[in-house]
Amino acid sequence: MKELQQFAKQYHQEMNWEISNETYEQSKASLLQNYMLLTTEVAEVAEELRKAFTIAHKKIEAGADPEEAFTWAKQEVKEDISKEFADCLAYMLKFVNYFEIDLEDSFYKKMAEVKQRKHNKYA
Ligand SMILES: [Mg+2]
């Protein structure tokens, strides 16, 4: 993850796609713009899921076994949905780099926190 974060930092610098860190107004505009771009990519994941369900539905209607139809449909969207997840990750990495967050560290901490919360809830 640290490598990925470093790669994204250099990549966004090279492309001049970093979140602006100049003035408050520029940062605010840039953060909001990038937030919109991130949510657009999240919506593109939904689009791929919808595509998979449509493909599976058509196959099932034509008489295919639902599990086989869905396995086939998932394979059909796999390449495109992988690109959308990559787009989402790129924007997330841009945000964490802007906030100088160590995402690997915060990920493990948050997962432990969630696990602890679940344990406490059912203890
Ligand atoms: Mg995309």
Residues whose N, C-alpha, C, O or C-beta is under 5 A from the ligand:
A	BS01	MG	E41 E44 E84 D87
